[in-house]
Amino acid sequence: MRTPQWPFRATEALTAGAVTPHRLRRDYVPIYPGVWVPREATLTAVHRAYAAWLWSRRRGVLAGLSASAALGSKWIDADAPAELIHTNRRAPPLLTVHTDTLLAGETRTLRGLPVTTAARTAFDLGRHLDQTEGVQRIDAVMNATGLKAVDVAAVADMHRGARGIRQLDETLPEVDGGADSPYESLTRQTLVRAGFPRPQTQIPVYDAYGNITAYLDMGWEEYLVGVDFEGAHHWTDPKQRERDAERYNALLELGWIDIKLTSRTLHRTPEKFLDHVGAALISRGCPKIW
């Protein structure tokens, strides 16, 4: 007996003879009522989204973080609740159901699944999440899909009476699809909220021959001041450390001040980071407006 594709609805798999009742109980576990996965399976956010859709008897539309995962956004934990737009409010644990109205053109089919479009997904994220997380999640959708803020604003204009629209209006001006991670989004938010000029993101740095030497996470090209967030791999991977050293030296030779930032500093002593950035900008002639 071959292994059924998972997640699957148990009644369908049993009826089709893909599993027996004994094998179902022995080798599989329910993720949602009626929807099962292999007992030892490593789930992703997309698996959970698909399982949620099966729970809805294929009537719901993936939305929010589930739509984000289907659209290719990164950094979505598999343990985060799936999200659907659906009429059944009685959702099981780890599944959030929204009963929002979907207009024509706000859904698409992706790998056989009904999913809200990138613009509608960002519209929902900006309404349902607080400003900090909303910026991070919309950044990720933009980074994955090429979505622009104006596209999200266009959806908002069609739903001005929707719940959470004021939250979205506060979130949308802060988004930037150049962020490659939630920490890059948070770094940019920290700078902007402290009063610094809004930094450019993913700045290409060229050498004397016109070749790209590096991309800076963010910075101010006018003043040759950059900021790079360094995740754990920058410290644990010897080859990455060597590349970082070469890159740093090359940036110095081209006149850049490259300020490094870690999660520890961002969370515990952000004021030190802001002081370093401020001193660097002032040294390059930037008027102090923060």
PAGULO-252171 format. One record per residue (C-alpha): x, y, z; residue in one letter. Coordinates in steps of 0.001 Angstrom, whole numbers, plus 500000, padded with zeros to 6 digits. Each point is the difference from the previous one (the first is absolute). Layout:
N
XYZa ...
//
This chain:
290
500000500000500000m 501551503294498917r 500280502974502338t 497268502574499336p 500942503568499229q 499729502033503165w 498368501804501642p 496830498079499141f 496412499673501141r 499749496690501822a 496537499144498648t 501214500445496417e 503155497942500530a 498051497195501683l 497346499963497297t 502625499884497264a 501863497189501766g 503163502098500301a 500203499110503712v 498358497529502317t 498484501017503344p 502841498198501784h 502699501674497937r 498324503379500414l 500111499746503792r 503513498531500002r 501824502240497520d 498075503273499915y 498738502726502323v 497253502612499517p 501169503562499466i 496435501332499752y 496710498130500463p 499795497491497178g 503379500981498513v 503046497798500621w 503760500040499424v 502756497407500518p 500890499614503660r 503655500913499425e 499400502670497336a 501879503280500069t 497341502569499292l 500412503321498214t 497690502992499997a 498821498913496547v 499105496521501302h 497973501585502797r 498286502323497521a 499050497083497756y 498697498058503003a 497857502966501009a 498532500170496518w 499144496296500161l 498368500570503401w 497739502588498319s 498960497249497558r 501835501969497299r 497688502985500402r 502294502469501756g 502573502355498498v 503523500160501409l 500615503422501512a 502399501834502301g 503102498013500937l 498751496912498139s 499657501990496788a 503396501565500680s 501598496561500257a 498295498822496800a 501216503135498220l 503594499241500993g 500548502202503043s 502695498793502378k 500266499959503790w 496554498519500701i 500078497477502827d 498241496711499277a 498458500195503479d 498308503321499254a 496228499669499577p 498788499557496434a 497652502688498696e 496945499687497783l 497236502215498742i 496993497758500502h 496427500022501265t 500530497491502830n 501016501952503102r 500437496889502188r 503641499407499226a 502125497451501881p 503231500966501802p 502833501322497814l 497573501175497336l 498682503552499701t 496905500618497904v 499107503441498657h 496532500628498588t 501092502991497935d 498569500934496621t 502102499199496938l 499468502070496876l 500531498893496423a 503682499827499148g 501164499542503605e 500666496256499722t 502095497774497786r 500697496292499666t 503496498881500933l 501015496332499722r 496330499112500084g 499255502063503117l 497805503113500171p 502147502779501446v 499506503713500536t 502107502083497624t 503194501596501263a 498293503384500304a 496994498596501856r 502295497918502225t 502000503088500985a 496751501921500560f 498853497348502477d 503355499740501760l 500137503746500503g 496517500018501540r 500321496968502259h 503551500415501370l 501576502674502164d 502106502554498177q 503404498448500670t 499069496485498915e 497779501302497229g 502925501830498410v 502184496901500237q 497378497712498456r 499081502390497193i 503701500562499274d 500334496235499548a 497056499819497584v 501448502892498002m 503424498384499942n 498562496701498741a 497583501362497410t 501122503453498891g 496850501527501496l 499971503796500402k 498402502078502745a 497787501705497426v 498470496610499160d 499017499486503637v 498619503530500215a 497811499260496984a 498448497032501827v 499509502161503098a 498133502592497930d 497448497299499134m 499496499065503686h 500015503305501872r 497466498758502531g 501906496816500840a 501083499286503554r 503628500913500671g 500332502419497092i 501455502679502278r 502679497534501130q 500857499325496366l 500194503724499247d 502627500359502748e 501939496907498923t 500159500445496246l 502269503098499909p 502717498031501837e 500206496974497696v 502881499281497627d 500396496837497954g 503785500306500110g 500111498301503401a 501346496448499813d 498951499041503527s 497772501159502863p 503107501284501777y 500876502212497045e 496467501365500140s 500326500633503734l 503380501698499519t 498515502379497445r 497010500685502249q 502315500757502916t 501917502548497925l 496921501706498584v 498198500154503333r 503093501564501571a 499721502824497456g 502774499027497578f 499528500590496272p 498317496976498469r 502787497700498763p 500167498468496552q 499924496191499969t 502134497468498120q 502517502611498830i 502393498731497292p 503601501090500526v 502210500160496902y 503781499884499724d 502129502224497771a 499299497737497023y 496220500065500367g 499746496541501520n 497696499416502959i 502110499441503101t 497195499632502516a 496394500664500821y 499337501879503219l 496859499095501932d 499205503689500315m 501666503368500270g 500436503454498570w 501896499953496728e 500341503781500006e 502119499811503154y 501637496594499362l 498611498631503282v 498587496485500026g 498366497688502526v 500168496214499867d 498086497643502272f 502058496917500800e 498125496791500717g 501426496926501723a 501494498571496792h 502411502938499839h 501594498663503192w 499622496227499684t 501079499496496377d 503801500385499571p 499702500606496249k 497360502669500602q 502261501702502549r 502809500068497459e 497716501458497317r 498733502586502482d 503561501116500807a 500870500379496316e 496779501870499357r 500550502315502962y 503522500886498841n 498770500655496469a 497322502352501313l 502577501883502052l 502199500461496928e 497012501431498117l 499363502521502767g 497002498381501664w 499339499878503724i 498289496647500521d 498311499647503399i 499327496443501144k 497009499104502125l 498985496814501844t 496708498962501554s 501523500333503474r 500864503655499444t 496680500755498309l 498026498568502919h 502167500933502972r 501873503188499138t 498445501576496902p 501094503437501186e 503655499030499473k 499238498977496433f 498138503262499381l 502910501991501455d 502429498277497618h 497777500695497015v 499488503616501033g 503726500599500458a 500751498435496617a 497414502114498188l 501134503214501682i 503629499233499106s 498928499807496351r 498168503304500024g 496425498905500656c 498060502721501861p 498780498740503372k 496197499840499833i 499404497118502427w 
//
